Amino acid sequence: MIPTGHRKVAFAFAILSSLPCLTSSCAEQIDLLTNGGFEKGTSTGLPESWTLNGVGSAETITDAHGGKRALRIIFGKESTGCYAPKIEVRSGVEYHAGFWARGTGALQLIVYQYSESGHFMGSKFFDARVATQDWKRFDEIYKTPDAFVSLVAFALHVVGDGSAAAFDDASFSYDATKYPPPEVETPETALSLTVETRDAEATVFIDGTETAPGTAGTSIKLIEGAHVLSLTATATGDRPAVRILCPEHPYLQSAFRGTTTPADGWMKAGCDDSTWVRAEVAEDGWMWLGNSPGRVCFRQVIGYTHSFHGPQRCIAPRVKQWEWPQHSMQVVNLWLRPLDDKAKVNDFHFILDVPQPFRMLATETRCVNWFSIITPKKVIATPITRSGLPYTRYDIAYPSNFHTERPTGCFSAVCLKPDAYVRLKEVTFYYRRQPSVNQTELEVAMPVRMLPPVNGKMPKQILQWSPLPPVEDSSGISSKEEALESARLYAAMGINTWSARPDPFARSQERKDRWDEALREFQRLGGRYGIWLNNSLGLNYGFAEYFAPGPARYLKEHPECRARWYRGVNPKTYGENHFNYCNEWAGSDDSAPFWDEIQKTYAMSLVNWPHPAFLFFDWEHARIDRQGNGNHCFCDRCKKAFCEFANLPAGAVFDDETIVKKYAAPWTQFRCFQDARIYARIKKRCNALGQKMMLYVAGGDIDPVRYAKGCLDIFHEGTPGNGYAYSSQLDFLTAHFDEMRKTIGNIPMLPQMLPSFPNNGFNTEPSLDGYYHPRLLAVTNLVGVLATRGGGMEHWLIPSAYSAGAPFYVGESNRLMASFEEFFTQGERHDELVTTNNPCGKVVVLTHGKERLILAFNDKPTSQRVTLTQKGLPGKTKAVLCFDGKPLPNAGKMEVAIPGEYLAAIHVKAAALR
Ligand SMILES: [Zn+2]
């Protein structure tokens, strides 16, 4: 084994300042504030690096306390502030925050607080102070409220009408003697190399520095990152050759490129060596560059990645501990980024070793359009042995040149499944990237902890809908085997509804057949489906003849019923032969024959899928954009109706541009009003076929359904949308869906969870500690169902959500809801029945009859112990922990440990007499 050590180095910290002495021994007071003297200005008038916050004004002025400039803030509304760039802070350190000020009214120091990953964590408000005519010094002490606040912004505010103040010589400092910077560990590894020569002399360099003579073996220290191993060799005889031996990493020996004419800087990273040729390496390891007689140069990039979740990682999502449910398919996302970002990459291989019985499922073509997903070109599986255990090595090769379009890398969702029960509690995957012939990553180990099998249960009423898989667009799932496995996984998770999609999204008959087969498997396992009818109204697709021939023909034959696009220009987003309807006409009784044709398309979908849970319409109208582009309908009929709607003079005719520029707000409202009338017609036609209509609108905006009372059967909204719901958001979400219920009526509502979009360098929505927490999917699911009073949750599961143990936790939340469904659908919230010392999340109490279901959440990333005290218990009761079935000894006062970003669920009922 090559020793992997940790080198202790101290943080290099900021500027020593010449502050006034605040404490008795302040020799090492270090100021962290940027431009606190406001001496640097900008063309906008603000001090450099500072930002105005709120309504009001801020600028640098020359009436200074120290130096030549100061900052003046004038109140506008509520509180007007100006803040400096974020500062890294440490828990337990006392920070001295101070400033000079003069002016009128009240001023206030506020410290904005953030987690390491940038989540806003609330502000620390210091007491407002009265400004004086003369310069006066104000000093405060700041400490972080907990270990999760690791960034702050220093903000100076003026508060209240008439307030205005000049600020100067602000500082945010700490005593480095009292709070020495912590030592951080820089991961490093040692690479053992032996260089042999034959009829040649050779010199070895690492990042341009010559290493010790290599014949006896050289140990090279590497810190995390990319390094260039280079070699110059000069022939001294007839058969010149060099041989690099690296027993721990033998794959390095054959990964050199060579040239006789290297460009400047070739020994450093970032050099383009794409014109260099691959060095010819004989079976016994000797290499040279053809039969070059003189000096030759070789180079390769070696990447050292200390961990699978560190900064140089190429495995997503970023979790500290990978978990894998027994018998389940999961996805490992390979981030195909080069080790040297500046180098061209044209032959990317990923070597992944997995212990048997793990096996990679079949891969077929995948769509590369969404989320930078890329399909392997070739996968070669070889049985090998590692540490005495049987493994399979997958050499996964990718198409050439895919990095030219996506320089930060693409990703590949690799589906793996253990084919049998894994007896070990933890197994290890090994991997390395070979982004091109001459880039090689030192192998990385990834421990994977085995979980019990996914053990979800399908609720009967609560909708658990996953609309997309196995569409390769978003999930990466495409082969028949992957599709069938994902059907089984969804059923095991307790997802009870999938979708059937008779639309061009399926793209080919082969994909459609594969999808249908997976859906049949899902039904066999107890699942239902909704039919996704996107293209029969919804979005701006209009009607294509190949998909909806009846409505398309109707519009073709009745040009007067078609939409007039903004300025009469069809954006042709969906092709020349797509026809759109006039909104006003489609919402009126005149359009009945057209709706007869549409109803036939709905009826046609029922031929293949006769018993859907609902017919689904994705309504993402761009109601208006600033240019009006792509919007319809701007015909005279619609304009006339708009005048009536907006109480404008009858007969007032507006050109399209005036509407967009001058009447954008009422026009948007009018479009929402028109849309609601169309929803009502869709619902009527669905109901005529005995079906329920479900409509999706984007999240957080009441406008799309403001006029839709009675027009919908099921309401699906993109809230919380692209992120997670912590229990702290429950009250907000509950209020939101209650408001929606008032607006559109008491119908089932379905929120949405889009757990992660790994398209921008795998930025899965980070948790407070910057990591992805699969358990949070269970919390979000429960919070969504609680907020909608038993409505459900849409799981738009893309690869990260199939990963790292997430299916297990979603399964646990669904088993809980299926086992106690009446609490969620008919129960009442009585949170007041439990008091707690729990500072880390909400405690929700659902009652049903005399029973209680207590959900105690932990929003923090670390495990917390809490005490829950119940009030008003009726006689003798017992309390049982739901996930593991353990009884709690004292139902009145319960002690439970809650894992990070998860919950404890407790069922309380009368103790049985017998
Ligand atoms: Zn119109």
Boltz pocket constraint, residues with backbone or C-beta under 6 A from the ligand:
constraints:
  - pocket:
      binder: B
      contacts: [[A, 562], [A, 563], [A, 564], [A, 582], [A, 583], [A, 584], [A, 585], [A, 633], [A, 634], [A, 635], [A, 636], [A, 637], [A, 638], [A, 639]]
      max_distance: 6.0
